[in-house]
Amino acid sequence: MLGVHKLINKDKKQFAVSFLNILANYFLPVIRALETEGTTMKNRFLGLIIVVIILSGCASVGPNGSGKPTIMTNPPSYLQSFPLNSITQDQLIQDLGVPDKSIEIGDQLYLSYQLGEGWGEREYIYALEDNLVTDVRYNDQGPYNGSSARQIQNAPPE
């Protein structure tokens, strides 16, 4: 369990860097544009409201309890809290939408959801057996590549 704690602490630093990068690339130009000469207080307030609405859309939990991951999702925390063996395929699709890829191997179905592109691409692969999500794997080019919800939760294989 100590290894998971180290994993989560490392990810906080990575999250902070990613958050600041997104802030600098997307929101600072909007704020700078609103601070130009002749901009009224009303326009600045509306711009601030837009930024808050965009930021509040970063985290969402589906009606069935499975959260929809985003680029800003902390992988170890997401995998730790995912309700294994209680979400059906229909519930997962209702919460996350149609998967980007799916493949069936033997009795298992794998649904893949991809976020981002290029070096920042992340992938969550949900393994289903008997119509229930039995594991979630996370893939990227970073330190959490190959992390598994079953491993992090120390859940025995079904």
C-alpha positions in Angstrom: 0.0 0.0 0.0 3.0 2.3 0.6 3.8 2.2 -3.2 0.3 3.5 -4.0 0.8 6.4 -1.6 4.1 7.3 -3.4 2.3 7.0 -6.7 -0.4 9.4 -5.7 2.0 12.0 -4.2 4.1 12.0 -7.4 0.9 12.5 -9.4 0.0 15.7 -7.4 3.2 17.3 -8.7 2.4 16.2 -12.2 -1.2 17.4 -11.8 0.0 20.9 -10.6 2.3 21.2 -13.6 -0.4 20.1 -16.0 -3.0 22.4 -14.4 -0.6 25.4 -14.7 0.2 24.5 -18.3 -3.5 24.4 -19.2 -4.1 27.7 -17.3 -1.3 29.4 -19.2 -2.2 28.0 -22.6 -6.0 28.5 -22.5 -7.1 30.9 -19.8 -4.4 33.5 -19.6 -5.0 34.7 -23.2 -8.7 35.1 -22.4 -7.9 37.1 -19.2 -5.3 39.2 -21.1 -7.9 39.9 -23.8 -10.4 41.0 -21.2 -7.8 43.4 -19.7 -7.3 45.4 -22.8 -8.1 49.1 -22.9 -11.7 49.9 -23.3 -13.0 46.6 -21.8 -15.9 47.3 -19.6 -16.3 45.7 -16.1 -19.4 43.9 -17.5 -17.3 42.1 -20.2 -14.6 41.2 -17.6 -17.2 39.7 -15.4 -18.7 37.7 -18.2 -15.3 36.4 -19.2 -14.6 35.3 -15.6 -18.0 33.5 -15.6 -17.0 31.6 -18.8 -13.7 30.6 -17.3 -15.4 29.3 -14.1 -18.0 27.3 -16.2 -15.2 25.7 -18.3 -13.2 24.8 -15.2 -16.3 23.3 -13.4 -16.8 21.0 -16.4 -13.5 19.2 -15.7 -14.9 16.7 -13.3 -18.0 14.7 -13.7 -19.5 11.6 -12.1 -22.0 9.5 -14.0 -25.4 8.6 -12.6 -24.2 5.0 -12.0 -21.2 6.0 -9.8 -18.4 5.6 -12.4 -16.6 8.9 -13.0 -15.8 10.1 -16.4 -12.0 10.6 -16.6 -10.6 13.7 -18.2 -7.1 14.9 -19.1 -6.9 16.3 -15.5 -8.0 13.1 -13.8 -5.5 11.7 -11.2 -5.0 8.1 -12.5 -4.2 6.4 -9.2 -7.1 8.1 -7.4 -9.5 7.3 -10.2 -8.4 3.6 -10.2 -8.5 3.4 -6.4 -12.1 4.7 -6.2 -13.6 2.9 -9.3 -16.4 0.5 -8.2 -15.2 -2.8 -9.6 -17.6 -5.6 -10.1 -20.7 -3.4 -9.7 -20.9 -1.4 -13.0 -22.5 -3.1 -16.0 -21.5 -2.4 -19.6 -24.7 -0.4 -20.2 -24.1 1.7 -17.1 -20.5 2.3 -18.2 -21.5 3.5 -21.6 -24.3 5.6 -20.1 -21.7 7.3 -17.9 -18.7 7.5 -20.3 -20.3 7.4 -23.7 -19.5 5.2 -26.7 -16.0 3.7 -26.4 -13.3 4.6 -29.0 -12.4 1.0 -29.4 -13.7 -2.4 -28.3 -12.4 -5.9 -28.6 -13.7 -9.3 -27.3 -11.2 -11.9 -26.3 -12.7 -15.2 -25.0 -15.1 -14.3 -22.3 -13.8 -10.8 -21.8 -14.8 -7.6 -23.5 -12.4 -4.6 -23.4 -13.7 -1.1 -24.0 -11.1 1.7 -24.6 -11.6 5.4 -24.0 -8.8 7.7 -25.3 -8.2 11.3 -24.1 -5.8 13.8 -25.6 -3.5 13.3 -28.4 0.2 13.0 -29.1 2.5 12.8 -26.1 -0.3 13.8 -23.8 -2.6 10.9 -24.9 -4.1 8.8 -22.2 -6.2 5.7 -22.4 -8.5 4.0 -20.0 -9.3 0.3 -20.8 -12.3 -1.3 -19.0 -12.3 -5.1 -18.8 -15.7 -6.6 -18.6 -16.6 -10.2 -17.7 -20.2 -11.5 -17.3 -21.3 -7.9 -18.2 -19.5 -6.4 -15.2 -16.4 -4.1 -15.1 -13.8 -6.3 -13.4 -10.7 -4.1 -14.0 -9.6 -0.7 -15.4 -6.2 -0.2 -16.9 -4.5 3.2 -17.5 -2.0 3.8 -20.3 0.1 6.8 -21.1 3.7 7.7 -21.6 4.2 8.6 -18.0 4.9 6.9 -14.7 1.4 5.5 -14.3 1.5 3.5 -17.6 -0.1 0.1 -17.0 -1.6 0.9 -13.7 -4.6 -1.3 -12.8 -7.6 -0.7 -10.6 -7.5 -4.3 -9.5 -3.9 -4.0 -8.4 -4.3 -0.7 -6.6 -7.4 -1.8 -4.8 -5.8 -5.2 -4.0 -8.9 -6.8 -5.4 -8.7 -10.6 -6.1 -9.3 -11.6 -9.7 -12.9 -12.8 -10.4 
